[in-house]
Amino acid sequence: MRVLCLALLAGCGFSPASNSASDGGVDSASDTGSNGSGSNGSNGSDGSGSAQGGQVLHLGSADAMPGGSDLSLGNVMIDTMALTISDTTLAAGTFVHATQLGQSTSVAVLHVRALNIGSDSYVQVVGDEPLIIVAGSDVTIAGTIDAGAQGTQDGPGATTSGAGHASIHVNSGDSGGGGGSFGGKGGAGGGLLDLSLGGCLVVGGGEGGTYGDDAISVLVGGSPGGPSSGGCPATGTGGGGGGALQISSFATIQITGTILAGGGGGTGGEDCGVADANSGGGGGAGGAIVLQAMSVSSSGYIFADGGGGGGGGTGMDSSGDPGADADGQTIARGGNGQGDDGTDGGQGGLGSMGPNGGMIAGKCSDNAGGGGGGFGRIAVSSGFANTGTASPTPTTTLPL
């Protein structure tokens, strides 16, 4: 196994440090142990979380070895907590938990030789931990790998550091939830502004604050949108934060398909049969995508955009529409408000365009829309050859 790994690493621009695990492979239980646990990620590290001396980003040297087997994926689900891939049998030690370099948080690490996602394949990544794929040979993505939020369900590795603020309930009126933030700020929830005699001024839920850096020194995803409010028993939930996905190859990464880490759409304001319906929840922020290899090329799509805010509902009438999840193909639209009392949610952030806030409502009894989610972050090795579409604009200063 050591002979294989050395052969794979011979011509590469980054490599694990010399104090890596004694076998260096991951195709048998003896490599990392059969309990699914990786090392503590502390070897060869200065604690910065970045690639020092050509090291795989975010991993200590003992966790950064590639696997010994090729992996081709069809329509499957990868679970970063259960360490499983549906309809796929993995050798012991292939998929493990590890501690992120310089952090106390865990990541899920999938060790492979070559990785292929076919043109008709859809790979969904779920779970609480970010996913890091370490490949010894070429990575080819012709289909879709999706680490984004699904509605109100966070993507893998999402956080609450930039969560949107909750809406405000006043009498029978409700402002919208604020959009989640990460690389860019979310949009504020729609407020209530009634200038008539005895009117009101109620601010919408505030957007979350940005965090992290463009190089994604800490692998973490986006933040959820703020919840809605109202007279219905169940408070509407904001859209989930996009997840965090890293692919590090000792050879090449070629993308003709799609990589997603978008934010989820906020819920629409609920109509529960009472006059006081709910406002819309904020959209979730886009997550993090890290691509590290000697050669990274894309003629496909790489997206980490924000989700749309939910539309406000109308009491005794109808519920607002949820905001759209960020799928990368179009702007994530805000949900439509309903009737005379509900206003629309804001669209999510896309590329250089920031998100929109929820639409302001004109009566004290109205239910405003949620703000759109902010965009996430994309970081790629230097020399990135991109003839496709990436949103937001990638940082291309990562080490090879």
ABEGO torsion letter per residue (X at the ends): XAAAAAAAAAABABBBBAABBAAGBAABAAAAEAAGBBBAGABGBAGAGBBBGGBBBGBBAAAABBBABBBBBBBBBBBAAAGBBBGBBBBBGABBBBBBBGBABBBBBBBBBBBBBBAABBBBBBEABBBBBBBABBBBBABBBBABBBEABBBBGBBAAABBBBBBBBEABBBBBBBBBBABBBBBBBBBBBABBGBBBBBBBBBBBBBEBAAGABBBBBBBBBBBBEABABBBBBBBBBBBBBBBBABBBBBABBBBABBBBBBBBBBAGBABBBBBBBBBBBBBBBBBBABBBBABBBBBBBBBBBBBBBBGBBBBBBBBBBAGABBBBBBBBBEAABBBBBBBBBEABBBBBBBBBABAABBBBBBBBBBBBBBBBBGBBBABBBOBBBBAABBX
